[in-house]
C-alpha cells in the first residue's frame, strides 16, 4: 500500500512539473540575444528555440567581425515576431530604438536572401550607432555576402568553427585560376539573379571577410572603417577598399617589393597566395602533374638586368643562374623573395611524399647570397634533381591509382594479393602480438 501511494505521488509531482515548466515557457515571450539586441513574440510560438538559434548565430557573426563604437554608442534593436505582419518585414525607427516586425512563418523567410540581408544590415548598423533606415543600401554587397556566408555555414551545416570549407575556391586554386579581387569588390552577384554563381561568390566573400578580420590589429578595425566610409556615400566600393584593406596589406606584406608592380597586382598576388594557402594543403594537394608545371614556371625568372651601362634590359633566366647573376638584377631582394613565397605556397600544397624535397628546394633558394656562387648553384641543381625524381615516383603512383579507379574489378581480384598474404601460414607481421594471442588462446582452451 505504501509503495502504491509513493508511485501515485511521483506521478502527481511529475505532472505538476510538466505543467509548471510548460506554463513558465508559455509565459516567456522574449529573449535577449546580446546587449542592444532582443527578440520579442507577440504571443508564444512553438518555434521559439528555432528563432533563438537563428538570431544568436547571426549575432555571433556580427559580434566577431564588428567592434562596437563606444564613443558613438549603439541603437537598441528589437525584433518583433508576430502573426499579424502583413509584409515579411517592416521597420519602425526612433532615435533610441529600431523595431523590426517579422512574420512568425519561419519556413517562408529562413532562407530568404533579402530578409536575412535586411536583418544583418540592421544589426550591424545598430551596433555601430548608425540609423539603418537611411543606410541599408550603403553597405558593400561583398561584405554582406561574406557575412551571410559565414552565418549560413554556422547555422545550416555541421562544421568545426574557424575551419575553412571552400570547395569552389579549392577547385580554382587547383586550376590556378583564383578570381580577380577587383571584380569581387566592384561587380557583386545576387542570389535571385545569379543563382549557383552567387553561392561561389558568397564563398569567396566569406573567405575575404575572414582574412580582413585576421589582418586587423590593435585599434584599427578595417571592417568598421569600411562601414563608416560607406555610409558617407561619397566613395565607390573600389575607393573604399583601396584606402582600407589595400593600404594595410601593402604596408604589412609589400614594404620591400618592386616599385614597378602596381598596387592592384600586389593585392591580387596577396589574395591568390592566402587563398591557395587556406584551400590547399597536404590533405588536399596538387597533383604531381600540376606541381611539375608550377616548378617549370618557377624556374623562369624574368627581371631587369644591368648590362654594364646605365641602362637595364629585361631578361628571362633559369632559376639555377640566380647565384651567378643576382648582383646584376635590379630589386634583387624583391625578385628572390617573390620566388621563395611562390615555392612556399606550392610546398604547402604538396603531397606528404614531396614535402621534404620541396622544402630542400626552397631552402636552396633562401641560401643564395650566404654561400659561394658555385655552391649555391650546385645546391639548387641538386634540390631540383631530387624533386624531379620524387615527382616521377608520385606521378607513377597517381597514374596507377587513376587506372585502378577506372577499372572494373571484382573485390576478390582487386584484393587478391592481400587475401593471399593474409592466408600465409608463416605470417609474422607482428611476431610479439601473435605470440601473445597464442598464449591467450592456449589459456582459454585450458580453462
C-alpha positions in Angstrom: 0.0 0.0 0.0 2.8 2.4 0.9 4.6 1.6 -2.4 1.4 2.3 -4.4 1.0 5.7 -2.6 4.6 6.7 -3.4 4.1 5.8 -7.1 1.0 7.9 -7.2 2.7 10.8 -5.5 5.6 10.6 -8.0 3.1 10.7 -10.9 1.3 13.8 -9.4 4.7 15.6 -8.9 5.8 14.7 -12.5 2.5 16.1 -13.9 2.9 19.2 -11.8 6.5 19.8 -13.0 5.4 19.4 -16.6 2.5 21.8 -16.2 4.7 24.3 -14.3 7.5 24.2 -16.9 5.1 24.5 -19.8 3.4 27.5 -18.1 6.8 29.1 -17.5 7.8 28.5 -21.1 4.4 29.9 -22.3 4.9 33.0 -20.2 8.4 33.6 -21.7 7.7 36.0 -24.6 11.1 37.4 -25.3 14.9 36.8 -25.1 18.0 38.9 -25.2 20.4 37.9 -28.0 23.2 40.3 -26.9 23.3 43.8 -25.3 21.2 46.0 -27.5 19.5 43.2 -29.5 16.3 41.4 -28.3 13.6 39.3 -29.9 10.0 39.5 -28.7 7.0 37.4 -29.5 3.5 38.9 -29.7 2.4 35.5 -28.4 4.3 32.4 -27.6 5.4 30.5 -30.7 6.2 26.8 -30.9 9.4 27.6 -32.9 10.7 29.7 -30.0 14.0 27.9 -29.8 14.5 27.9 -33.6 14.1 31.7 -33.7 16.5 31.9 -30.8 19.2 29.8 -32.6 18.8 31.8 -35.9 19.4 35.2 -34.3 22.1 34.0 -31.9 24.1 32.6 -34.8 23.6 35.8 -36.9 24.6 37.9 -33.9 27.7 35.7 -33.3 29.0 36.6 -36.8 28.4 40.3 -36.3 30.0 40.2 -32.8 33.1 38.5 -34.2 33.6 40.9 -37.1 32.2 44.3 -36.0 33.6 46.1 -33.0 31.1 48.3 -31.0 31.9 52.0 -31.2 31.9 53.1 -27.6 32.2 56.8 -28.5 29.2 56.8 -30.7 27.1 54.3 -28.7 24.6 51.8 -30.0 21.0 51.9 -31.1 18.8 49.3 -29.5 17.3 46.9 -31.9 14.1 44.9 -31.2 12.8 42.1 -33.5 9.1 41.6 -33.0 7.8 38.2 -34.2 4.1 38.5 -35.0 1.5 36.5 -36.9 -0.2 39.9 -37.8 2.7 41.1 -40.1 1.1 41.8 -43.5 4.5 42.1 -45.1 7.6 39.9 -44.4 9.4 42.7 -42.7 8.6 46.3 -41.6 10.7 48.7 -39.7 9.9 51.4 -37.2 12.8 53.7 -36.2 13.2 56.3 -33.4 16.4 57.9 -32.1 17.0 55.2 -29.5 15.2 52.1 -30.8 14.7 50.3 -34.0 11.8 47.8 -34.2 11.6 45.2 -37.0 8.2 43.4 -37.3 8.8 39.9 -38.7 6.4 37.2 -39.7 6.2 34.2 -37.4 6.1 32.0 -40.5 9.7 30.9 -40.2 9.8 28.5 -43.1 8.9 31.2 -45.5 11.8 33.5 -44.7 14.5 31.5 -43.1 16.3 31.1 -46.4 15.1 34.4 -48.0 18.2 36.3 -49.1 16.7 39.7 -48.9 15.2 39.3 -45.4 18.4 37.9 -43.9 20.5 40.6 -45.6 18.0 43.2 -44.2 18.2 41.7 -40.7 22.0 41.5 -40.9 22.4 45.1 -42.1 20.1 46.4 -39.3 22.0 44.5 -36.6 25.4 45.8 -38.0 24.3 49.5 -38.3 22.6 49.5 -34.8 25.7 48.0 -33.3 27.7 51.0 -34.6 25.1 53.6 -33.7 24.1 54.3 -37.3 20.4 54.7 -38.2 19.6 51.8 -40.5 16.6 53.2 -42.4 18.7 55.7 -44.5 21.8 53.4 -44.9 20.5 49.9 -45.9 21.9 50.2 -49.4 25.1 51.8 -48.4 26.9 48.7 -47.1 29.2 46.9 -49.5 27.5 43.9 -51.1 30.6 41.8 -51.0 30.9 42.3 -47.2 27.3 41.4 -46.6 27.6 38.4 -48.9 30.6 37.3 -46.9 29.0 37.7 -43.6 25.8 35.9 -44.8 28.1 33.1 -46.0 29.6 32.8 -42.5 26.1 32.8 -41.0 24.9 30.1 -43.4 27.9 28.0 -42.6 27.4 28.2 -38.9 23.6 27.8 -39.0 22.9 25.2 -41.7 25.9 22.9 -41.7 27.8 20.9 -39.1 31.3 22.5 -39.1 34.4 23.0 -36.9 34.5 26.7 -36.3 37.4 28.7 -37.8 38.0 25.8 -40.3 37.8 26.8 -43.9 35.4 24.8 -46.1 35.9 26.2 -49.6 35.2 23.6 -52.4 34.8 26.3 -55.1 37.9 28.2 -54.1 39.8 25.0 -53.8 38.8 24.0 -57.4 40.0 27.4 -58.6 43.3 27.1 -56.8 43.9 23.6 -58.2 43.5 25.0 -61.7 45.5 28.2 -60.9 42.5 30.5 -61.6 41.8 32.5 -58.5 39.0 35.1 -59.0 40.2 38.7 -59.6 39.8 40.6 -56.3 38.9 43.8 -58.2 35.9 42.1 -59.8 34.8 40.6 -56.5 34.6 44.1 -54.9 33.2 46.1 -57.8 30.9 43.6 -59.5 28.8 41.9 -56.8 26.5 39.0 -57.6 23.0 38.5 -56.2 21.2 35.3 -55.3 17.9 35.9 -57.2 19.6 36.8 -60.5 22.9 34.8 -60.5 21.7 31.5 -59.0 24.5 29.0 -58.4 27.2 31.5 -59.3 26.2 33.5 -56.2 27.0 30.5 -54.0 30.5 30.6 -55.2 30.6 34.4 -54.8 29.4 34.1 -51.2 32.1 31.5 -50.5 34.9 33.8 -51.9 33.5 36.8 -50.0 33.3 34.8 -46.7 37.0 33.9 -47.1 37.9 37.5 -47.9 36.0 38.8 -44.8 37.8 36.3 -42.6 41.1 37.3 -43.9 40.4 41.0 -43.4 39.5 40.3 -39.8 42.7 38.4 -39.3 44.9 41.3 -40.6 43.1 43.9 -38.4 45.2 44.7 -35.4 45.2 47.0 -32.3 42.8 49.9 -32.6 42.4 49.5 -36.3 39.2 47.7 -37.3 39.2 47.5 -41.0 35.6 46.3 -41.4 34.4 49.1 -39.2 36.3 51.7 -41.3 34.7 50.2 -44.4 31.2 50.6 -43.0 31.8 54.2 -41.8 33.2 55.2 -45.2 30.3 53.5 -47.0 27.5 55.3 -45.1 29.1 58.6 -46.1 28.0 57.8 -49.7 30.9 59.7 -51.2 33.2 56.9 -52.4 32.9 53.9 -54.7 33.4 50.4 -53.3 36.8 50.2 -55.0 38.0 53.5 -53.5 36.9 52.4 -50.0 38.7 49.0 -50.4 41.9 50.8 -51.6 42.0 53.1 -48.6 41.3 50.4 -46.0 42.2 46.8 -46.9 44.7 47.5 -49.7 46.5 50.1 -47.6 47.0 47.6 -44.7 48.0 44.7 -47.0 50.6 46.8 -48.8 52.1 48.1 -45.5 52.2 44.7 -44.0 53.4 42.4 -46.8 54.9 44.6 -49.5 57.3 47.1 -47.8 60.3 45.9 -49.8 58.5 44.9 -53.0 59.4 46.0 -56.5 58.1 49.6 -57.2 57.5 48.5 -60.8 54.5 46.4 -59.8 51.1 48.2 -59.5 49.2 48.1 -56.2 46.4 46.2 -57.9 48.9 43.5 -59.0 50.3 43.3 -55.5 46.9 43.0 -53.8 45.9 40.3 -56.3 49.1 38.4 -55.6 48.3 38.6 -51.8 44.8 37.3 -52.3 45.9 34.4 -54.5 48.6 33.5 -52.0 46.3 33.4 -49.0 43.6 31.6 -51.0 46.0 28.8 -52.0 47.4 28.6 -48.5 43.9 28.1 -47.0 42.2 26.0 -49.6 45.1 23.6 -50.4 47.2 21.5 -48.0 48.9 18.1 -47.8 45.4 16.6 -47.3 44.0 18.3 -50.5 47.2 18.6 -52.5 48.2 19.5 -56.1 48.7 16.5 -58.4 52.2 15.6 -59.5 51.5 16.9 -63.0 50.3 20.3 -61.6 53.4 20.6 -59.3 55.7 19.8 -62.3 54.0 22.6 -64.3 54.4 25.0 -61.5 58.1 24.2 -60.9 58.7 24.7 -64.7 57.1 28.2 -64.4 59.0 28.9 -61.2 62.3 28.1 -63.0 61.8 31.1 -65.4 62.9 34.3 -63.7 62.0 37.4 -65.6 63.8 40.5 -64.3 65.6 43.8 -65.2 69.3 43.0 -65.8 72.1 45.6 -65.7 74.3 45.4 -68.8 77.3 47.4 -67.6 75.8 50.7 -68.7 73.3 52.9 -67.1 70.5 51.2 -69.0 68.9 47.9 -67.9 67.3 45.3 -70.1 64.5 42.8 -69.3 65.8 39.2 -69.5 64.5 35.7 -68.6 67.0 33.4 -66.9 66.8 29.9 -65.4 66.5 29.9 -61.6 69.8 27.9 -61.4 71.5 31.0 -62.8 70.4 33.3 -59.9 73.5 32.7 -57.8 75.8 34.0 -60.5 73.6 36.8 -61.9 71.9 38.0 -58.7 74.2 41.0 -58.4 73.2 42.2 -61.8 69.4 42.1 -61.1 67.6 45.3 -60.2 65.5 44.9 -57.0 67.2 41.5 -56.5 65.8 41.1 -53.0 62.2 41.5 -54.2 62.7 39.1 -57.1 64.2 36.5 -54.8 61.5 36.9 -52.1 58.8 36.6 -54.7 60.1 33.2 -55.9 60.6 32.0 -52.3 57.0 32.9 -51.5 55.7 31.1 -54.6 57.7 27.9 -53.8 56.5 28.0 -50.2 52.9 28.1 -51.4 53.5 25.2 -53.7 55.2 23.3 -50.9 52.3 23.8 -48.6 50.1 22.1 -51.2 52.4 19.2 -52.0 51.6 15.5 -51.1 53.5 14.4 -48.0 55.9 12.3 -50.1 57.2 15.5 -51.8 57.2 17.9 -48.8 60.8 17.2 -47.8 62.3 17.7 -51.3 60.2 20.7 -51.9 61.5 22.2 -48.6 65.1 21.5 -49.7 64.5 23.4 -53.0 63.0 26.4 -51.1 66.0 26.3 -48.6 68.5 26.2 -51.5 66.9 29.4 -52.9 66.8 31.0 -49.5 70.6 30.3 -49.0 71.6 32.3 -52.1 73.9 35.1 -51.0 75.0 33.2 -47.9 77.3 30.8 -49.8 79.6 31.0 -52.8 78.1 31.2 -56.2 79.3 27.7 -57.2 78.0 26.1 -54.0 74.6 27.8 -54.3 74.2 26.8 -57.9 75.2 23.2 -57.1 72.7 23.2 -54.2 69.9 24.4 -56.4 70.6 21.9 -59.2 70.7 19.0 -56.7 67.5 20.1 -55.0 65.7 20.3 -58.4 67.0 16.9 -59.5 65.8 15.3 -56.2 62.4 17.0 -56.6 62.0 15.8 -60.2 62.9 12.2 -59.1 60.3 12.3 -56.4 57.8 13.8 -58.8 58.4 10.8 -61.2 57.6 8.4 -58.4 54.5 10.3 -57.3 53.2 10.6 -60.9 53.6 6.8 -61.4 51.6 6.2 -58.2 48.9 8.6 -59.2 48.6 7.1 -62.7 48.3 3.6 -61.2 45.6 4.7 -58.8 43.7 6.5 -61.6 43.7 3.4 -63.8 42.7 1.3 -60.8 39.8 3.6 -60.0 38.6 3.4 -63.7 38.9 -0.4 -64.0 36.1 -2.7 -63.0 37.5 -5.5 -60.9 35.8 -7.9 -58.6 36.6 -7.5 -54.9 38.3 -10.9 -54.9 40.6 -9.9 -57.8 41.2 -6.4 -56.5 42.3 -7.6 -53.1 43.8 -10.9 -54.2 47.3 -10.1 -53.0 46.0 -9.0 -49.6 43.9 -12.2 -49.3 46.8 -14.4 -50.3 49.1 -12.6 -47.8 46.6 -13.0 -45.0 46.3 -16.7 -45.7 50.0 -17.4 -45.3 50.9 -19.8 -42.5 54.1 -18.1 -41.7 52.5 -14.7 -41.4 54.7 -12.7 -39.0 53.7 -9.1 -39.5 53.7 -8.6 -35.7 55.5 -11.5 -34.0 55.1 -10.3 -30.4 51.3 -9.8 -30.9 51.0 -13.3 -32.5 52.8 -14.8 -29.6 50.6 -13.0 -27.1 47.4 -14.1 -28.9 48.6 -17.7 -29.0 49.2 -17.6 -25.2 45.7 -16.2 -24.6 44.1 -18.9 -26.9 46.0 -21.6 -25.1 44.9 -20.4 -21.7 41.3 -20.1 -22.8 41.3 -23.7 -24.2 42.9 -25.0 -20.9 40.2 -23.4 -18.9 
